[in-house]
Structure formats: structure tokens, C-alpha cells
Amino acid sequence: MLSITSKTLLSAALLAAVHTTAFAAPSVMVSIKPIHSLVASIMKGVGEPGLIVDGVASPHTYQMKPSDATRLQKAEIVFWVGHDLEKFLEKPLSTLGAKARIVELDEAPGLIKLPTRESGTFEPHADGDEHHEGEVEYDLHLWLNTDNAKAMAAEIEKTLVAADPENAQHYAKNLNDLNADLDSLSQDIAKTVAPIKDKPFIVFHDAYQYFEKEFGVRIAGSITVSPENTPGAARISEIHKKVEELKSTCVFAEPQFEPKLITVVLEGTKAKTGTLDPEAGALKAGAGLYGEMMRGIATSLKTCLSAS
């Protein structure tokens, strides 16, 4: 027979369990790693969202696997950026995901949207990542700005609360925690890049406008190079001339580019090279990925540009 003290302790433990245990979460799928990180942060302690584009794969070239189709069939909620970024999802979502709530985060209220740059020192994208909204084209790498991350996180939380009201308090608390983390992240990055803000650099892929707007770094231009093909002598000569004219001390590629290709393209210039990872291809998926990705971009910029 339990003593009064034992009964009291047992009651307290049961009461604590009621307050801390989340109800079963809905089945959630997310398209790409940066968005998955935001969803995982909002669902922390409630459930784990599934991820479609994992590893170093790019949403621009991704091909659906049978296992992806199976998971989409079971999903109750699917988060993606939108039709023009994850084109591979358009047809599957219209059929496999017909019973799920589909949330297009490029329509989240409060997003900053910047026009694509394909003139002057910025060359057209090789992957077609532009979006037509009436007559407006905007850069789809919306997540590379902490204010946009907050706007998307608010839409994620709103969607989850509507689908799963039993866990509304968990989602609300997680959103507050995430917003505080994003504020801290923004402050940390601003300090990291402060010494190199005025130094121009070139990118292989003009994906960083939103980061540039928030932190004031200086992207001088972009060069379009295919990760699969080494450009010819004439094209390499054009690139060398552009690097020289823009007085860029650093040129940044992305993880899918082989180091040998980067060396061939920039050999003969004085520019140093670095790597930026705007889609977090080289990072492990999870709630902490977003901050790791953003800090990684800032650190790479500082490392290369400080050495020049």
C-alpha cells in the first residue's frame, strides 16, 4: 500500500507527464533542408517531419524516388517553397498529395521578395530559378534572410495549430523560441561579416540577395558555370576578364562543384576561392541546420575575404 508521501509524488509525476507529453503529431513532409529545419524547430517535442530532398541533392534537378511517393501518400501536411523552385513536386502533389494540406511558403504573409538579377554583372541562372508573379520575377532563395525565416515559421506554426490544436501550446512555445534564436543568429552574423562588408565578391550562383540585403555584404556579380561541364577556353577568358574588372578577391562556388573545376575556371586570376552552401546540401538535416547554414555562409565569406 502506498504511503501518503508516495501517493503525492506519484500524483505530481502524473500531473507533470500530462503537461509535458505532446499528443500524436500529424504526418508532415517537407521539400528541402532549410525549410525542413524550420518545420522541425516548430515540431520539436511533438513529432519529426519527413524530408524529401536530402543529402547534397538540389531541388532544381531532383528526381522523385518510389520511397518519396510512398511518404507523400501518407502525409497530412506538405510544406514546400513553391512551384518554381521544386518543379519536381508539382505533379506528385497534384496526385499523390491530393488528400494532404499543401502549404506553399513563398506565399507566406510578410515575406521580403527581391527581383532576380540577370543583367549587368549578373548572368542568367543555369537552373531557371525564377518565379513569375504577374509581371514580377523574384529570387526564390527566400530563406536566406532571418526575417523571411520568421515569416515562414509563422505560417508553419499557424498550419500546424489548425491541423493539430491539441499541441497548439507546444507549437506556440517553439515558435517563440525559434524567433529568439533567429534574432540571436542575425546579431551573430552581423558581427561576423562586419569586417568584410565592403569587400566585393563573385558567386557562381546568384542565390544570396536576401543574405546581402540583411547583412550588407557586397556581391559584385555572378558567373554561370555548370557543375558538370568545364567551360571552353573562350568562356574561361571571359570569366578571367570579369573577375579582373570587378576587382573581386574571392569567387565562391557551391558544394556540387568539384575543386578541380573551380581551379581550372579561375587559374590565372588572383582571386581566391571559397564555398557557400545556400541549400545546406553538405549539412545534416534537423532543427539546428538553419543556423548552421547561415553561420556557415558568414564564416566562409569572412575567411576568404579577410585573407585578401
Helices and strands as residue ranges (DSSP letters): H 4-20, E 28-30, H 33-42, E 50-51, H 66-74, E 77-80, G 87-89, H 90-95, E 101-104, G 105-107, E 130-133, E 136-139, H 146-163, G 165-167, H 168-193, G 194-196, E 200-203, H 209-215, E 218-222, H 233-245, E 250-253, H 259-266, E 272-275, H 289-306
